[in-house]
Amino acid sequence: MKKIDLLVIRSFIGPFILTTCVVVFIFLMRFIMLYFADFVGKDLGLDVFGKLFLYFSFITVPISLPLSVLLASLMCFGNLGEYSELTAIKSAGIPISRVLLPAVIFAFGVSLFSLWFNNTINPWANLKGYSLLYDVKTTKVTLNVKEGIFYREIPGYKIKVLKKFSDGITLKGVTIYNHNTNDGNVNVTLADSGKMYTMYDNNYLVFELFNGTNYVDYKSNTGGSYNETQFVKNAFKQNKIVFSLESFGMKRTDESQFKYHEYMKNISQLNIQIDSIRRDLVISQKNQAENIGQFYNFHLKKYPIDTSKKDSVKLKKILAGKWIDAKIEPLDKDMKNMEFLEVAISQAKNLRDQFSTNNDVFLSKRRDVFKAEVEKWHKFTMAFACFVMFLIGSSLGSIIKKGGFGMPVLLSITFFILMYILMQLGDKYAKEGIWPVIIGVWMPDFVLLLFGLYFLYKATNDARLFESDIYDVYLEKIKTYWQQRKAVKNKKLIG
């Protein structure tokens, strides 16, 4: 048995490592394509790209492990079945459940590793990766002045060049608008030609202009309109304008600003967040109940319940009685009823507005609780999904008996898409409070577990689920049944 266990483990580990690397690479390529426009033209450097790829490789591991386990188990047991090794093992009297045992232990270890990774490495990678991605997205595109188009990336200036020579330095027909005073186009520089280059480690941009004129329209110091201005015209043969490029460099944002999100927290931190929000909800409900009393003069009344504690009060409901008639009687005299009616309407509107505001706050906090709970349970569900996917893959592999990347890849994609759709559906309903959170997050694993148990039952009984001749027999039986029924019906019509 040890040789058989070693054979199964060797057959499983190789495809598992290979498929894990392939799946992580595929998800990483998806990330690059998704944010490709944010990377182009920013001169980020290899170190920034290396960190981004490293962090997002870690981020994709939790979703990659279930797919890689499914694909590896399909390839492993499909290859064993294709080369008749599984048949030889069964013929020796060894049940399929015993053959699966070493791989089951390995898959269980992968699930435990996934749980540890989801709770320890993944929050750290999310914090590092998404904070760095935010800084990359907010970084300006590197300096790229194009011909005939106003360049607006330098704060306070608009620059237009009629022609830019192939050396990237020499310019023809330069126009520069200075808008630092926010007074419109009152400071314009025109030059016949010029040069553009950077200095001091690309921290400053220099426009060296030749044969040009600077036009400035100064506003009157008395605060008058532009009809009272001083127009100044300065001609020059050579002039230098220096711009700071400080805003073009990538600046790192404090990572603590991103720690509020559920993705950046482990299980213990999420439990603290959930308890804190629930405590705030209870306090908000108590405060709302106490504030309602100020809108009622007689329905609710505060009275002391303990004379030794003067601050101890309780809301008491006043029952209907003859005293109400005495209170209402003055309303029937003169025009006082209209005055009281207006007061009542005003109080009702205030109460409605208060309820609406408090309800919005309450629902927002409830959604925060649901989101935190969903993220907490996902650390367990994604780990358990590795074991469920192994159960499906190993059973289907022993039934199909096809290795390689053909049928296994097709089936893996099918079940992965099913898991993804169910996960998105369950998360949506759980976060909105339509379903209980525990049902929404565990639904995908439960549905796939049913598939796994069914396929395991079929594999144990040597079922031929994917052989066409089995279904040909059923189709022939259905065809015969309909032919006999049609013959009986025609016989009745003739008779």
C-alpha positions in Angstrom: 0.0 0.0 0.0 2.9 2.4 0.7 3.9 2.2 -3.0 0.4 2.9 -4.1 0.2 5.9 -1.7 3.5 7.1 -3.0 2.3 6.7 -6.6 -0.9 8.7 -6.0 0.9 11.5 -4.1 3.6 11.8 -6.8 0.9 11.8 -9.5 -1.0 14.6 -7.6 1.8 16.9 -6.5 3.3 17.5 -9.9 0.0 18.7 -11.6 -0.9 20.6 -8.4 2.2 22.7 -8.5 2.0 23.2 -12.2 -1.7 24.2 -12.3 -1.3 26.5 -9.3 1.5 28.5 -11.1 -0.6 28.5 -14.3 -3.8 29.7 -12.5 -2.0 32.4 -10.5 -0.3 33.6 -13.8 -3.7 33.7 -15.5 -5.2 35.8 -12.7 -2.2 38.0 -12.7 -2.5 38.6 -16.5 -6.2 39.5 -15.8 -5.0 42.1 -13.3 -2.5 43.6 -15.7 -5.1 43.9 -18.5 -7.6 45.5 -16.0 -5.3 48.2 -14.9 -3.1 48.4 -18.0 -4.2 52.0 -18.8 -3.1 53.1 -15.3 0.5 51.8 -15.9 1.2 53.2 -19.3 3.4 56.3 -19.6 4.2 56.8 -15.9 7.8 55.6 -15.7 7.2 53.6 -12.6 10.3 51.5 -12.6 10.9 47.8 -12.3 10.8 47.9 -8.5 7.2 49.2 -8.5 6.1 46.6 -11.0 7.8 43.9 -9.1 6.1 44.8 -5.9 2.7 45.1 -7.6 3.0 41.6 -9.2 4.2 40.1 -6.0 1.4 41.5 -3.9 -1.3 40.6 -6.4 0.1 37.2 -6.9 -0.5 36.6 -3.2 -4.0 38.2 -3.5 -4.9 35.7 -6.2 -3.8 32.6 -4.2 -7.1 32.1 -2.2 -9.2 32.0 -5.4 -6.5 30.1 -7.3 -6.1 27.2 -4.9 -9.6 25.7 -5.4 -9.3 25.8 -9.2 -5.8 24.3 -9.1 -6.8 21.5 -6.7 -9.8 20.7 -9.0 -7.6 20.7 -12.1 -4.8 18.7 -10.5 -7.1 16.0 -9.1 -8.8 15.6 -12.5 -5.4 15.2 -14.2 -4.0 12.9 -11.5 -6.8 10.4 -11.4 -7.6 10.8 -15.1 -4.0 9.8 -15.9 -4.2 6.8 -13.5 -7.4 5.7 -15.2 -6.2 6.3 -18.7 -3.1 4.2 -18.3 -5.1 1.4 -16.5 -3.2 1.9 -13.3 -6.5 2.6 -11.4 -8.1 -0.5 -13.0 -5.2 -2.6 -11.8 -5.4 -1.3 -8.3 -9.2 -2.0 -8.2 -8.7 -5.5 -9.6 -6.4 -6.2 -6.6 -9.4 -5.6 -4.3 -8.4 -2.1 -3.2 -11.5 0.2 -3.1 -11.4 3.6 -4.6 -11.8 5.2 -1.2 -8.5 3.7 -0.1 -6.8 4.9 -3.2 -8.0 8.4 -2.6 -6.9 8.5 1.1 -3.3 9.9 0.6 -4.6 12.6 -1.8 -7.5 13.4 0.6 -4.9 14.0 3.4 -2.9 16.2 1.0 -6.0 18.1 0.0 -7.0 18.6 3.7 -3.5 20.0 4.3 -4.0 22.4 1.3 -7.3 23.5 2.9 -5.5 24.2 6.3 -2.8 26.1 4.4 -5.5 28.1 2.6 -7.1 29.1 5.9 -3.8 30.2 7.4 -2.9 32.1 4.2 -6.4 33.8 4.0 -6.1 34.9 7.6 -2.4 36.0 7.7 -0.9 36.7 4.3 -3.9 37.8 2.3 -4.9 40.8 4.5 -1.3 42.0 4.4 -1.0 41.5 0.7 -4.4 43.4 0.2 -3.1 46.3 2.2 0.2 46.5 0.5 -1.1 45.8 -3.0 -4.2 48.1 -3.1 -2.4 51.0 -1.4 0.4 50.8 -3.9 -2.1 50.5 -6.8 -3.9 53.6 -5.5 -0.6 55.5 -5.6 0.1 54.3 -9.1 -3.4 55.3 -10.4 -3.0 58.8 -8.9 0.4 59.3 -10.3 0.5 61.6 -13.3 1.6 60.5 -16.7 5.2 61.4 -17.5 5.9 64.5 -19.5 4.8 64.1 -23.1 4.2 67.3 -25.0 2.7 66.6 -28.4 2.5 68.7 -31.5 -0.5 71.0 -31.9 -2.2 69.9 -28.6 -2.3 72.0 -25.4 -0.5 70.2 -22.6 -2.3 70.8 -19.3 -0.6 68.5 -16.8 1.7 71.1 -15.3 -0.4 73.0 -12.7 -1.2 76.6 -13.7 0.1 76.3 -17.2 -1.0 75.4 -20.7 1.7 74.7 -23.3 1.3 74.3 -27.0 4.0 73.4 -29.5 3.5 73.6 -33.3 6.4 71.2 -34.1 8.6 68.9 -32.1 11.7 67.6 -33.8 13.0 64.0 -33.7 15.6 64.7 -31.0 12.8 65.4 -28.5 14.5 68.7 -27.5 14.2 71.2 -30.3 10.8 72.9 -30.7 9.1 75.2 -33.2 6.3 77.7 -32.5 5.9 77.6 -28.6 2.9 79.1 -26.8 2.7 79.2 -23.0 -0.4 80.4 -21.0 0.3 81.3 -17.4 -2.9 80.8 -15.4 -1.4 80.9 -11.9 -3.4 84.1 -11.1 -6.7 82.6 -12.1 -7.5 85.7 -14.2 -7.8 84.0 -17.6 -5.5 84.5 -20.5 -3.7 87.6 -19.2 -0.2 86.2 -19.3 0.9 84.7 -22.6 4.3 83.9 -24.0 5.0 83.3 -27.7 8.3 82.1 -29.1 9.5 81.3 -32.6 11.6 78.3 -31.4 13.0 76.8 -28.3 14.4 73.8 -26.4 12.8 71.5 -23.8 14.9 69.5 -21.3 14.9 68.5 -17.7 17.5 69.1 -15.0 18.4 68.1 -11.4 17.4 64.4 -11.8 14.2 65.2 -13.7 12.8 67.3 -10.9 12.5 70.5 -13.1 11.5 71.1 -16.7 13.2 73.9 -18.6 11.8 75.7 -21.7 14.6 77.7 -23.3 12.8 80.0 -25.7 14.3 82.1 -28.6 12.9 85.2 -30.4 9.7 85.6 -28.6 7.4 88.0 -26.8 5.6 88.0 -23.4 2.3 89.7 -23.1 0.9 90.6 -19.7 -2.4 92.4 -18.9 -2.1 93.7 -15.3 -5.4 94.3 -13.5 -5.8 97.7 -11.8 -4.8 97.9 -8.1 -8.0 99.8 -7.4 -10.1 96.6 -7.9 -11.7 97.9 -11.1 -12.5 96.0 -14.3 -10.1 95.0 -17.0 -11.0 98.2 -18.8 -8.6 99.8 -16.2 -5.5 97.7 -16.9 -1.9 98.1 -17.7 -0.8 96.2 -20.8 2.9 95.2 -20.9 4.8 93.7 -23.9 8.3 92.3 -23.4 10.3 91.1 -26.4 13.3 88.8 -25.9 15.9 86.9 -27.9 16.4 84.3 -25.3 14.4 83.4 -22.2 14.2 80.5 -19.8 11.0 79.3 -18.0 11.5 76.6 -15.3 8.6 74.3 -14.1 8.7 72.1 -11.1 7.9 68.4 -11.8 7.2 67.5 -8.2 3.6 66.6 -8.9 4.7 63.9 -11.5 6.6 61.7 -9.0 4.7 58.8 -7.3 4.0 59.6 -3.7 3.3 56.8 -1.2 0.1 57.2 0.8 0.0 56.3 4.4 -1.2 52.7 4.5 -3.2 53.3 7.7 -5.8 55.1 5.6 -6.6 51.8 3.9 -6.9 49.6 7.1 -10.6 50.3 7.5 -11.6 48.0 4.7 -12.6 44.4 5.5 -10.1 43.0 3.0 -7.2 44.3 5.0 -8.2 42.6 8.3 -7.8 39.1 9.7 -10.5 37.1 11.6 -9.8 38.6 15.1 -9.8 42.2 13.7 -13.1 41.5 11.8 -14.7 40.1 15.0 -13.7 43.3 16.8 -15.1 45.4 14.0 -18.4 43.4 14.0 -18.8 43.7 17.8 -18.0 47.4 17.7 -20.7 48.1 15.0 -23.3 46.0 16.8 -22.6 47.9 20.0 -23.1 51.2 18.2 -26.4 49.9 16.8 -27.7 49.1 20.2 -26.7 52.5 21.5 -28.3 54.3 18.5 -31.5 52.4 19.1 -31.6 53.4 22.8 -30.9 57.0 22.0 -33.6 57.0 19.3 -36.2 55.6 21.7 -35.3 58.3 24.3 -35.5 61.1 21.8 -39.0 60.1 20.7 -40.4 61.2 24.0 -39.8 64.9 23.3 -42.4 64.8 20.4 -45.2 63.6 22.7 -46.8 65.6 25.4 -49.1 63.0 26.9 -48.6 59.7 25.2 -45.2 59.2 26.9 -44.2 60.6 30.2 -41.1 60.3 32.3 -41.3 59.5 35.9 -38.8 58.4 38.5 -38.6 54.7 39.3 -36.2 55.0 42.1 -36.3 58.0 44.5 -32.7 57.4 45.5 -31.6 57.8 41.9 -33.0 61.0 40.6 -31.6 60.5 37.1 -33.2 57.1 36.8 -36.2 57.5 34.5 -38.6 55.3 32.5 -41.0 55.8 29.7 -44.5 55.1 30.8 -47.5 54.7 28.5 -50.5 56.8 29.6 -53.8 55.0 29.1 -56.9 56.5 27.6 -59.5 58.0 30.0 -61.8 61.0 30.8 -58.7 63.2 31.3 -58.3 63.3 27.5 -61.6 65.1 27.1 -60.5 67.8 29.5 -57.3 68.3 27.5 -59.1 68.4 24.1 -62.0 70.6 25.2 -60.0 73.9 24.9 -59.2 73.0 21.3 -62.9 73.5 20.3 -62.9 77.1 21.4 -62.1 80.0 19.1 -59.2 79.4 16.6 -57.0 77.4 18.9 -57.7 74.2 17.1 -55.8 75.5 14.0 -52.8 76.4 16.1 -52.6 73.0 17.8 -53.1 71.3 14.4 -50.1 73.2 12.9 -48.0 72.3 15.9 -49.0 68.6 15.5 -48.2 68.6 11.8 -44.8 70.2 12.5 -44.0 67.6 15.2 -45.1 64.8 12.9 -42.8 66.1 10.1 -39.9 66.4 12.5 -40.5 62.9 13.8 -40.7 61.6 10.2 -37.4 63.3 9.3 -35.7 62.0 12.4 -36.9 58.5 11.7 -35.7 58.6 8.1 -32.3 59.9 9.0 -31.8 57.4 11.9 -33.1 54.5 9.7 -30.6 55.4 6.9 -27.8 55.4 9.5 -29.1 52.1 11.0 -29.2 50.4 7.6 -25.8 51.6 6.7 -24.3 50.1 9.9 -26.1 46.9 9.3 -24.6 46.6 5.9 -21.2 47.2 7.4 -21.8 44.3 9.7 -22.9 42.0 6.9 -19.9 43.0 4.8 -17.5 42.2 7.7 -19.2 38.9 8.4 -19.1 37.9 4.7 -15.4 38.6 4.6 -14.8 36.7 7.8 -16.6 33.6 6.6 -14.9 33.7 3.3 -11.6 32.9 4.9 -13.2 29.6 5.9 -15.3 29.0 2.8 -12.4 29.5 0.4 -10.4 27.0 2.4 -13.2 24.4 2.5 -13.7 24.9 -1.3 -10.2 23.4 -1.8 -11.4 20.1 -0.2 -14.8 20.2 -2.1 -13.1 20.8 -5.4 -10.7 17.9 -4.7 -13.7 15.6 -4.0 -15.3 16.6 -7.4 -12.0 16.4 -9.3 -10.8 13.0 -8.0 -14.2 11.4 -8.5 -14.7 12.7 -12.0 -11.1 11.8 -12.9 -11.6 8.2 -11.9 -14.8 8.1 -13.9 -13.7 9.8 -17.0 -10.2 8.3 -17.2 -8.9 11.0 -19.3 -5.7 12.9 -18.4 -3.9 15.9 -20.0 -5.3 19.4 -20.4 -8.4 18.6 -22.5 -11.4 17.3 -20.7 -10.0 18.2 -17.2 -9.6 21.9 -18.2 -13.2 22.0 -19.6 -14.7 20.4 -16.5 -12.6 22.6 -14.2 -13.7 25.8 -15.9 -17.3 24.6 -15.7 -17.3 24.0 -12.0 -15.2 27.0 -11.2 -17.7 29.3 -13.1 -20.6 27.6 -11.2 -18.8 28.3 -7.9 -18.0 31.9 -8.9 -21.7 32.6 -9.9 -23.0 31.1 -6.7 -20.5 33.0 -4.6 -21.4 36.3 -6.2 -25.1 35.6 -5.8 -24.7 34.5 -2.2 -22.5 37.5 -1.3 -24.9 40.0 -2.8 -27.9 38.6 -1.0 -26.0 38.3 2.3 -24.6 41.9 2.2 -28.0 43.3 1.4 -29.6 41.3 4.3 -31.9 39.3 2.1 -30.4 36.0 3.2 -28.6 35.2 6.5 -24.9 35.7 6.0 -24.0 32.1 6.9 -26.4 30.8 4.2 -25.2 33.2 1.6 -21.5 32.5 2.0 -21.7 28.7 2.5 -24.2 28.1 -0.3 -21.5 27.6 -3.1 -19.6 25.0 -1.0 -22.8 23.2 0.0 -24.0 22.9 -3.7 -20.6 21.7 -4.9 -20.3 19.3 -2.0 -23.5 17.6 -3.2 -21.9 17.3 -6.6 -18.8 15.8 -5.0 -20.6 13.3 -3.0 -22.7 12.2 -6.0 -19.7 11.8 -8.2 -17.9 9.9 -5.4 -20.8 7.5 -5.1 -20.7 6.9 -8.8 -17.0 6.4 -8.8 -17.2 3.9 -6.0 -19.8 1.9 -8.0 -17.8 2.2 -11.2 -20.5 4.2 -13.0 -20.1 5.0 -16.7 -21.4 8.6 -16.6 -19.5 9.9 -19.6 -19.6 7.0 -22.0 -22.0 7.6 -24.9 -23.2 4.0 -25.3 -24.9 4.2 -21.9 -27.0 7.1 -23.1 -27.6 5.4 -26.4 -29.3 2.6 -24.6 -31.6 5.1 -22.7 -32.4 6.9 -25.9 -33.2 3.6 -27.6 -35.6 2.7 -24.8 -37.3 6.1 -25.0 -37.6 5.7 -28.8 -39.1 2.2 -28.5 -41.5 3.4 -25.9 -42.9 6.2 -28.1 -43.1 3.8 -31.1 -45.1 1.3 -29.1 -47.4 4.1 -27.8 -47.9 5.4 -31.3 -48.7 1.9 -32.6 -51.3 1.4 -29.8 -52.9 4.7 -30.6 -53.1 3.9 -34.3 -54.6 0.5 -33.6 -57.3 2.2 -31.5 -58.1 4.6 -34.3 -58.4 1.8 -36.9 -60.5 -0.4 -34.6 
